[in-house]
C-alpha cells in the first residue's frame, strides 16, 4: 500500500515525495472545482472513459473502413481485457485508499457521475485510456494519434478533478496503460 507501513530510508522518502506530489496537484485541482462548465466537462470525460465507451466508439469508427473490422475488434479486445485484468489485480494487491471526497466542492449535478468503489491505485480510467490510445494510435495518421492521447489525458485529468483519484494514481495508470498498449500492439 502506498501510504501504509513504517519505513525508513529510500522507501519513506519515496512515499513522502509521492504525498507531496499528490498534495500539490490536489491544491491546484481544488482551486478549479466548482466551475459549472469545467465540472461538467470533467464528468463527461470521465463518463466517456467508463467501461471503455470512448474506445468502443473509436474502434467502431475504425471498423467501418474496408478490411479494418477484424483489426479494430482485436485492438478493442486487447485494450479491454489487458487493462481490466491488470487494473483489477493491481487494485487488489495495492489496496490504496481513495481521496477523501467529503469536502469536494463541485457545481450542481449537471451531469451525474458514478461514485468509485474500488481501490485507488492505479486509476482504471486512465490505465484503459492510455492503453487504448497506444493500441489504437496509427503511425501514418499523426493527427488521430494526437487526438487519442489528448482524449486519454483529458480522461486522466477528469479523475483528479472529480476527486476520484490521487494524482499519483493517475500518473501510474498512464505509465502502466502505455506499457500494456505497447505490449498489445506487438501481439496484434
Sine and cosine of phi, psi and omega as CSV:
sin_phi,cos_phi,sin_psi,cos_psi,sin_omega,cos_omega
0.00,0.00,0.64,-0.77,-0.10,-1.00
-0.92,0.40,-0.61,0.79,-0.06,-1.00
-0.95,-0.30,0.10,0.99,-0.05,-1.00
-1.00,-0.09,0.33,-0.94,0.13,-0.99
0.99,0.10,0.46,-0.89,0.09,-1.00
-0.99,-0.15,0.80,-0.59,0.01,-1.00
-0.71,-0.70,0.40,-0.91,0.09,-1.00
-0.87,-0.50,0.21,-0.98,0.08,-1.00
0.95,0.30,-0.61,-0.80,-0.13,-0.99
-0.91,0.41,-0.52,0.86,0.03,-1.00
-0.89,0.46,-0.70,0.71,0.02,-1.00
-0.92,0.38,-0.64,0.77,0.01,-1.00
-0.91,0.42,-0.64,0.77,0.02,-1.00
-0.90,0.45,-0.73,0.69,0.01,-1.00
-0.89,0.46,-0.62,0.79,0.03,-1.00
-0.91,0.41,-0.64,0.77,0.03,-1.00
-0.91,0.42,-0.66,0.75,0.04,-1.00
-0.89,0.45,-0.69,0.72,0.01,-1.00
-0.88,0.47,-0.68,0.73,0.04,-1.00
-0.89,0.46,-0.69,0.72,0.04,-1.00
-0.86,0.51,-0.77,0.64,0.01,-1.00
-0.86,0.52,-0.71,0.70,-0.02,-1.00
-0.89,0.45,-0.66,0.75,0.00,-1.00
-0.92,0.40,-0.69,0.72,0.01,-1.00
-0.92,0.40,-0.65,0.76,0.02,-1.00
-0.88,0.48,-0.66,0.75,0.03,-1.00
-0.88,0.48,-0.69,0.72,0.04,-1.00
-0.90,0.44,-0.72,0.70,-0.04,-1.00
-0.92,0.39,-0.65,0.76,-0.05,-1.00
-0.90,0.44,-0.47,0.88,0.04,-1.00
-0.95,0.31,-0.25,0.97,-0.04,-1.00
-0.96,-0.29,-0.11,0.99,0.02,-1.00
-0.98,0.22,0.39,-0.92,0.03,-1.00
1.00,-0.03,0.01,1.00,0.07,-1.00
-1.00,-0.07,0.90,-0.43,-0.14,-0.99
-0.77,0.64,-0.74,0.67,-0.03,-1.00
-0.92,0.39,-0.68,0.73,0.00,-1.00
-0.92,0.38,-0.67,0.74,0.04,-1.00
-0.89,0.46,-0.68,0.73,0.01,-1.00
-0.91,0.42,-0.67,0.74,0.02,-1.00
-0.88,0.48,-0.66,0.75,0.02,-1.00
-0.90,0.43,-0.66,0.75,0.01,-1.00
-0.91,0.41,-0.65,0.76,0.03,-1.00
-0.91,0.40,-0.71,0.70,0.01,-1.00
-0.87,0.50,-0.70,0.71,0.01,-1.00
-0.90,0.44,-0.65,0.76,0.03,-1.00
-0.90,0.44,-0.62,0.79,0.04,-1.00
-0.92,0.40,-0.44,0.90,0.05,-1.00
-0.99,0.14,-0.31,0.95,0.01,-1.00
-0.86,0.51,0.79,-0.61,0.10,-1.00
0.81,0.59,0.45,0.89,0.07,-1.00
0.94,0.34,0.39,0.92,-0.06,-1.00
-0.81,0.59,-0.78,0.63,-0.03,-1.00
-0.88,0.48,-0.65,0.76,-0.06,-1.00
-0.95,0.30,-0.50,0.87,0.11,-0.99
-0.92,0.39,-0.63,0.77,0.03,-1.00
-0.90,0.43,-0.72,0.70,0.01,-1.00
-0.88,0.47,-0.69,0.72,0.01,-1.00
-0.90,0.44,-0.65,0.76,0.04,-1.00
-0.90,0.44,-0.63,0.78,0.04,-1.00
-0.89,0.45,-0.68,0.74,0.02,-1.00
-0.92,0.39,-0.59,0.81,-0.07,-1.00
-0.91,0.40,-0.32,0.95,-0.01,-1.00
-0.94,0.34,-0.34,0.94,0.01,-1.00
-0.96,0.29,0.63,-0.78,0.01,-1.00
-0.84,0.55,0.77,-0.63,0.05,-1.00
0.98,0.21,0.10,0.99,-0.07,-1.00
-0.96,-0.27,-0.16,0.99,-0.13,-0.99
-0.90,0.44,-0.66,0.75,-0.01,-1.00
-0.91,0.41,-0.67,0.74,0.02,-1.00
-0.92,0.40,-0.65,0.76,0.02,-1.00
-0.88,0.47,-0.65,0.76,0.03,-1.00
-0.91,0.41,-0.68,0.74,0.05,-1.00
-0.88,0.47,-0.69,0.72,0.01,-1.00
-0.87,0.49,-0.70,0.71,0.01,-1.00
-0.90,0.43,-0.66,0.75,0.02,-1.00
-0.90,0.43,-0.70,0.71,0.03,-1.00
-0.86,0.50,-0.73,0.68,-0.01,-1.00
-0.88,0.47,-0.76,0.65,-0.06,-1.00
-0.92,0.39,-0.74,0.68,-0.07,-1.00
-0.95,0.33,-0.79,0.61,-0.04,-1.00
-0.86,0.51,-0.76,0.65,-0.07,-1.00
-0.92,0.40,-0.63,0.78,-0.02,-1.00
-0.92,0.39,-0.70,0.72,-0.03,-1.00
-0.92,0.40,-0.75,0.66,-0.02,-1.00
-0.91,0.42,-0.69,0.73,0.01,-1.00
-0.86,0.52,-0.76,0.65,-0.02,-1.00
-0.89,0.46,-0.68,0.74,-0.01,-1.00
-0.90,0.43,-0.70,0.72,-0.01,-1.00
-0.93,0.37,-0.67,0.74,0.02,-1.00
-0.86,0.51,-0.68,0.73,-0.01,-1.00
-0.93,0.37,-0.67,0.74,-0.04,-1.00
-0.94,0.35,-0.62,0.78,-0.09,-1.00
-1.00,-0.01,-0.68,0.73,0.09,-1.00
0.89,0.45,0.51,0.86,-0.02,-1.00
-0.92,0.40,0.66,-0.75,0.01,-1.00
-0.97,0.24,0.65,-0.76,0.02,-1.00
-0.95,0.32,0.31,-0.95,0.05,-1.00
-0.87,0.50,0.50,-0.87,0.06,-1.00
-0.96,0.30,0.87,-0.50,-0.04,-1.00
-0.98,-0.21,0.19,0.98,-0.06,-1.00
-0.85,0.53,-0.70,0.71,-0.05,-1.00
-0.99,-0.12,0.26,0.97,-0.03,-1.00
-0.89,0.45,0.81,-0.59,-0.04,-1.00
-0.93,-0.38,1.00,-0.04,0.08,-1.00
-0.94,-0.33,0.40,-0.92,0.05,-1.00
-0.89,0.45,0.21,-0.98,-0.02,-1.00
-0.73,0.69,0.41,-0.91,-0.07,-1.00
-0.92,0.40,0.94,0.35,0.04,-1.00
-0.91,0.42,-0.73,0.69,0.02,-1.00
-0.81,-0.58,0.83,-0.56,0.00,-1.00
-0.93,0.36,0.47,-0.88,0.04,-1.00
-0.71,-0.71,0.67,-0.74,-0.01,-1.00
-0.95,0.32,0.73,-0.69,0.04,-1.00
-0.97,0.23,0.78,-0.63,0.00,-1.00
-0.94,0.34,0.58,-0.82,-0.02,-1.00
-0.83,-0.55,-0.27,0.96,-0.03,-1.00
-1.00,0.05,0.03,-1.00,0.05,-1.00
-0.90,0.43,0.24,-0.97,-0.16,-0.99
-1.00,0.05,-0.61,0.79,-0.07,-1.00
-0.97,-0.24,0.76,-0.65,-0.10,0.99
-1.00,0.07,0.17,-0.99,0.11,-0.99
-0.94,0.34,0.91,-0.41,-0.01,-1.00
-0.91,0.41,-0.63,0.78,0.05,-1.00
-0.86,0.51,-0.71,0.71,-0.04,-1.00
-0.93,0.36,-0.71,0.71,0.01,-1.00
-0.84,0.54,-0.77,0.64,-0.01,-1.00
-0.90,0.44,-0.64,0.77,-0.02,-1.00
-0.90,0.44,-0.73,0.68,-0.02,-1.00
-0.96,0.28,-0.51,0.86,0.10,-0.99
-0.90,0.44,-0.75,0.66,-0.01,-1.00
-0.89,0.45,-0.71,0.71,0.00,-1.00
-0.86,0.50,-0.64,0.77,0.00,-1.00
-0.93,0.36,-0.70,0.71,-0.01,-1.00
-0.92,0.39,-0.65,0.76,-0.10,-1.00
-1.00,0.09,-0.21,0.98,-0.01,-1.00
-0.86,0.51,0.67,-0.74,-0.01,-1.00
-0.91,-0.41,0.81,-0.59,-0.04,-1.00
-0.87,0.49,-0.56,0.83,-0.05,-1.00
-1.00,-0.03,0.11,0.99,0.04,-1.00
-0.74,-0.68,0.97,0.25,-0.07,-1.00
-0.88,0.47,-0.51,0.86,0.00,-1.00
-0.91,0.41,-0.69,0.72,0.02,-1.00
-0.91,0.41,-0.56,0.83,0.04,-1.00
-0.90,0.43,-0.69,0.73,0.05,-1.00
-0.88,0.47,-0.67,0.75,0.01,-1.00
-0.90,0.43,-0.67,0.75,0.01,-1.00
-0.88,0.47,-0.73,0.68,-0.02,-1.00
-0.95,0.31,-0.49,0.87,0.11,-0.99
-0.91,0.41,-0.67,0.75,0.06,-1.00
-0.89,0.45,-0.68,0.73,0.03,-1.00
-0.88,0.47,-0.69,0.73,0.03,-1.00
-0.90,0.44,-0.61,0.79,0.03,-1.00
-0.91,0.41,-0.68,0.73,0.05,-1.00
-0.88,0.47,-0.69,0.73,0.01,-1.00
-0.87,0.50,-0.73,0.68,0.00,-1.00
-0.89,0.45,-0.57,0.82,-0.01,-1.00
-0.89,0.45,-0.55,0.84,-0.02,-1.00
-0.92,0.40,-0.58,0.82,0.07,-1.00
-0.96,0.28,-0.71,0.70,-0.03,-1.00
-0.85,0.53,-0.63,0.77,-0.03,-1.00
-0.99,0.15,-0.02,1.00,0.02,-1.00
0.95,0.31,0.34,0.94,-0.03,-1.00
-0.99,0.11,-0.39,0.92,-0.07,-1.00
-0.57,-0.82,0.43,-0.90,0.22,-0.97
-0.96,0.27,0.41,-0.91,0.02,-1.00
-0.86,0.50,-0.59,0.81,0.00,-1.00
-0.93,0.36,-0.46,0.89,0.10,-1.00
-0.90,0.43,-0.66,0.76,-0.02,-1.00
-0.94,0.33,-0.70,0.71,0.03,-1.00
-0.87,0.48,-0.70,0.72,0.04,-1.00
-0.89,0.46,-0.67,0.74,0.04,-1.00
-0.88,0.48,-0.63,0.78,0.01,-1.00
-0.91,0.41,-0.72,0.69,-0.02,-1.00
-0.90,0.44,-0.73,0.69,0.00,-1.00
-0.91,0.42,-0.65,0.76,0.01,-1.00
-0.88,0.47,-0.69,0.72,0.03,-1.00
-0.89,0.45,-0.68,0.73,0.01,-1.00
-0.88,0.48,-0.71,0.71,0.03,-1.00
-0.91,0.42,-0.65,0.76,0.03,-1.00
-0.89,0.46,-0.65,0.76,0.03,-1.00
-0.90,0.44,-0.69,0.73,0.06,-1.00
-0.89,0.45,-0.65,0.76,0.03,-1.00
-0.89,0.45,-0.63,0.78,0.03,-1.00
-0.90,0.44,-0.58,0.81,-0.03,-1.00
-0.94,0.34,-0.43,0.90,-0.05,-1.00
-1.00,0.04,-0.34,0.94,-0.05,-1.00
-0.98,-0.19,0.00,0.00,0.00,0.00
